[in-house]
C-alpha cells in the first residue's frame, strides 16, 4: 500500500526528469532518477556501471559542455521507456553539436536501472 506522500513515477516521467537534470548540469541530482546499480550503455564508452561511474562521466568525461535535449516522443509504462529526439549544444572544445538520438530504459522501484543510448551516426 502506498502512503499519501508516495509518488509513483512512470518511466516516461523519469525520462523527462532525467533530461531536465542533465540539461541543467545538476549532477548531484542524478540519484533522483538513476538507481545506485544502474548501467548506462553509450556508444564509444565502456558500460558505465553504478551511479558513481555515471556521475563521473557527466562531470569529467562527457564531451558536451552545454546543450539541450529536445525529446520528440516517449513511449512508456511503469517499467520501460523509449524516447527519441535531438540534442543541440556545444562541446568542451567549443564545437557546435547537433545529433539525433534514441534511448531505451528499464525502471525498477521508481529509478532507472538501465539506459542505452543510440546515435544515428558515429557521434558524441
BALOBA-1460 file (C-alpha; in Angstrom, 3 decimals):
// residues 124
<rec num="1" residu="x" x="0.000" y="0.000" z="0.000"/>
<rec num="2" residu="x" x="1.287" y="3.476" z="-0.816"/>
<rec num="3" residu="x" x="1.087" y="6.363" z="1.593"/>
<rec num="4" residu="x" x="-0.366" y="9.740" z="0.562"/>
<rec num="5" residu="x" x="3.200" y="11.062" z="0.125"/>
<rec num="6" residu="x" x="4.362" y="8.169" z="-2.093"/>
<rec num="7" residu="x" x="4.694" y="9.191" z="-5.724"/>
<rec num="8" residu="x" x="4.768" y="6.521" z="-8.408"/>
<rec num="9" residu="x" x="6.602" y="7.891" z="-11.430"/>
<rec num="10" residu="x" x="6.124" y="6.354" z="-14.816"/>
<rec num="11" residu="x" x="9.215" y="5.607" z="-16.852"/>
<rec num="12" residu="x" x="8.154" y="8.468" z="-19.142"/>
<rec num="13" residu="x" x="8.163" y="10.904" z="-16.228"/>
<rec num="14" residu="x" x="11.620" y="9.687" z="-15.230"/>
<rec num="15" residu="x" x="12.891" y="10.352" z="-18.765"/>
<rec num="16" residu="x" x="11.578" y="13.923" z="-18.655"/>
<rec num="17" residu="x" x="13.142" y="14.474" z="-15.227"/>
<rec num="18" residu="x" x="16.447" y="12.941" z="-16.368"/>
<rec num="19" residu="x" x="16.816" y="15.356" z="-19.292"/>
<rec num="20" residu="x" x="15.871" y="18.315" z="-17.088"/>
<rec num="21" residu="x" x="18.671" y="17.321" z="-14.691"/>
<rec num="22" residu="x" x="21.224" y="16.701" z="-17.458"/>
<rec num="23" residu="x" x="20.472" y="19.886" z="-19.407"/>
<rec num="24" residu="x" x="20.787" y="21.954" z="-16.217"/>
<rec num="25" residu="x" x="24.055" y="20.146" z="-15.258"/>
<rec num="26" residu="x" x="22.536" y="19.210" z="-11.879"/>
<rec num="27" residu="x" x="24.896" y="16.269" z="-11.409"/>
<rec num="28" residu="x" x="24.158" y="15.992" z="-7.676"/>
<rec num="29" residu="x" x="20.538" y="15.183" z="-8.622"/>
<rec num="30" residu="x" x="21.322" y="12.189" z="-10.872"/>
<rec num="31" residu="x" x="20.497" y="9.892" z="-7.943"/>
<rec num="32" residu="x" x="16.912" y="11.146" z="-8.088"/>
<rec num="33" residu="x" x="16.422" y="9.257" z="-11.368"/>
<rec num="34" residu="x" x="19.189" y="6.621" z="-11.566"/>
<rec num="35" residu="x" x="19.298" y="3.605" z="-9.258"/>
<rec num="36" residu="x" x="22.544" y="3.069" z="-7.365"/>
<rec num="37" residu="x" x="23.228" y="-0.041" z="-9.511"/>
<rec num="38" residu="x" x="22.203" y="1.457" z="-12.869"/>
<rec num="39" residu="x" x="24.078" y="0.529" z="-16.042"/>
<rec num="40" residu="x" x="24.360" y="3.107" z="-18.838"/>
<rec num="41" residu="x" x="25.439" y="1.844" z="-22.281"/>
<rec num="42" residu="x" x="26.572" y="4.615" z="-24.589"/>
<rec num="43" residu="x" x="28.356" y="4.391" z="-27.960"/>
<rec num="44" residu="x" x="32.091" y="4.942" z="-27.674"/>
<rec num="45" residu="x" x="32.343" y="4.143" z="-23.952"/>
<rec num="46" residu="x" x="32.569" y="1.027" z="-21.837"/>
<rec num="47" residu="x" x="29.321" y="0.460" z="-19.945"/>
<rec num="48" residu="x" x="29.010" y="2.878" z="-17.044"/>
<rec num="49" residu="x" x="28.178" y="0.717" z="-14.024"/>
<rec num="50" residu="x" x="26.656" y="2.311" z="-10.964"/>
<rec num="51" residu="x" x="25.656" y="5.816" z="-10.039"/>
<rec num="52" residu="x" x="29.224" y="6.832" z="-9.138"/>
<rec num="53" residu="x" x="30.522" y="5.995" z="-12.653"/>
<rec num="54" residu="x" x="27.572" y="7.753" z="-14.278"/>
<rec num="55" residu="x" x="28.169" y="10.885" z="-12.204"/>
<rec num="56" residu="x" x="31.892" y="10.772" z="-13.064"/>
<rec num="57" residu="x" x="31.033" y="10.505" z="-16.769"/>
<rec num="58" residu="x" x="28.850" y="13.612" z="-16.671"/>
<rec num="59" residu="x" x="31.240" y="15.645" z="-14.523"/>
<rec num="60" residu="x" x="34.547" y="14.670" z="-16.201"/>
<rec num="61" residu="x" x="34.372" y="12.540" z="-19.362"/>
<rec num="62" residu="x" x="31.377" y="13.773" z="-21.327"/>
<rec num="63" residu="x" x="32.476" y="15.786" z="-24.370"/>
<rec num="64" residu="x" x="29.457" y="18.082" z="-24.063"/>
<rec num="65" residu="x" x="29.856" y="21.403" z="-22.262"/>
<rec num="66" residu="x" x="26.285" y="22.671" z="-22.598"/>
<rec num="67" residu="x" x="23.170" y="21.869" z="-24.529"/>
<rec num="68" residu="x" x="19.562" y="20.830" z="-24.593"/>
<rec num="69" residu="x" x="17.718" y="17.628" z="-25.375"/>
<rec num="70" residu="x" x="14.566" y="18.093" z="-27.409"/>
<rec num="71" residu="x" x="12.615" y="14.894" z="-26.869"/>
<rec num="72" residu="x" x="10.237" y="14.363" z="-29.766"/>
<rec num="73" residu="x" x="8.400" y="11.374" z="-28.364"/>
<rec num="74" residu="x" x="8.354" y="8.999" z="-25.390"/>
<rec num="75" residu="x" x="6.584" y="5.661" z="-25.152"/>
<rec num="76" residu="x" x="6.481" y="4.138" z="-21.687"/>
<rec num="77" residu="x" x="4.818" y="2.271" z="-18.898"/>
<rec num="78" residu="x" x="5.916" y="1.990" z="-15.258"/>
<rec num="79" residu="x" x="8.893" y="-0.282" z="-16.041"/>
<rec num="80" residu="x" x="10.186" y="0.617" z="-19.517"/>
<rec num="81" residu="x" x="10.513" y="3.589" z="-21.821"/>
<rec num="82" residu="x" x="11.919" y="4.542" z="-25.180"/>
<rec num="83" residu="x" x="12.406" y="8.051" z="-26.474"/>
<rec num="84" residu="x" x="13.898" y="9.826" z="-29.433"/>
<rec num="85" residu="x" x="14.785" y="13.369" z="-30.300"/>
<rec num="86" residu="x" x="17.610" y="15.774" z="-30.981"/>
<rec num="87" residu="x" x="20.417" y="17.197" z="-28.908"/>
<rec num="88" residu="x" x="21.903" y="20.604" z="-29.710"/>
<rec num="89" residu="x" x="24.724" y="22.184" z="-27.789"/>
<rec num="90" residu="x" x="28.423" y="22.901" z="-27.578"/>
<rec num="91" residu="x" x="31.365" y="20.583" z="-26.908"/>
<rec num="92" residu="x" x="34.025" y="21.301" z="-24.304"/>
<rec num="93" residu="x" x="36.244" y="22.488" z="-27.164"/>
<rec num="94" residu="x" x="33.583" y="24.965" z="-28.316"/>
<rec num="95" residu="x" x="32.423" y="22.988" z="-31.368"/>
<rec num="96" residu="x" x="28.697" y="23.047" z="-32.138"/>
<rec num="97" residu="x" x="26.826" y="19.760" z="-31.591"/>
<rec num="98" residu="x" x="23.606" y="18.676" z="-33.286"/>
<rec num="99" residu="x" x="22.712" y="14.986" z="-33.017"/>
<rec num="100" residu="x" x="19.638" y="12.823" z="-33.280"/>
<rec num="101" residu="x" x="19.390" y="10.174" z="-30.566"/>
<rec num="102" residu="x" x="17.179" y="7.480" z="-29.152"/>
<rec num="103" residu="x" x="17.239" y="5.875" z="-25.720"/>
<rec num="104" residu="x" x="15.798" y="2.734" z="-24.167"/>
<rec num="105" residu="x" x="15.233" y="2.469" z="-20.395"/>
<rec num="106" residu="x" x="14.324" y="-0.099" z="-17.774"/>
<rec num="107" residu="x" x="12.954" y="1.094" z="-14.440"/>
<rec num="108" residu="x" x="12.722" y="-0.568" z="-11.025"/>
<rec num="109" residu="x" x="11.078" y="0.953" z="-7.963"/>
<rec num="110" residu="x" x="10.907" y="4.421" z="-9.473"/>
<rec num="111" residu="x" x="14.543" y="4.626" z="-10.638"/>
<rec num="112" residu="x" x="16.264" y="3.935" z="-13.957"/>
<rec num="113" residu="x" x="18.259" y="0.692" z="-13.747"/>
<rec num="114" residu="x" x="19.397" y="0.604" z="-17.366"/>
<rec num="115" residu="x" x="19.785" y="3.176" z="-20.094"/>
<rec num="116" residu="x" x="21.039" y="2.545" z="-23.605"/>
<rec num="117" residu="x" x="21.672" y="5.468" z="-25.978"/>
<rec num="118" residu="x" x="21.808" y="5.228" z="-29.764"/>
<rec num="119" residu="x" x="23.042" y="7.840" z="-32.233"/>
<rec num="120" residu="x" x="22.237" y="7.994" z="-35.917"/>
<rec num="121" residu="x" x="25.920" y="8.141" z="-36.847"/>
<rec num="122" residu="x" x="29.242" y="7.806" z="-35.015"/>
<rec num="123" residu="x" x="28.836" y="10.798" z="-32.753"/>
<rec num="124" residu="x" x="29.206" y="12.355" z="-29.320"/>
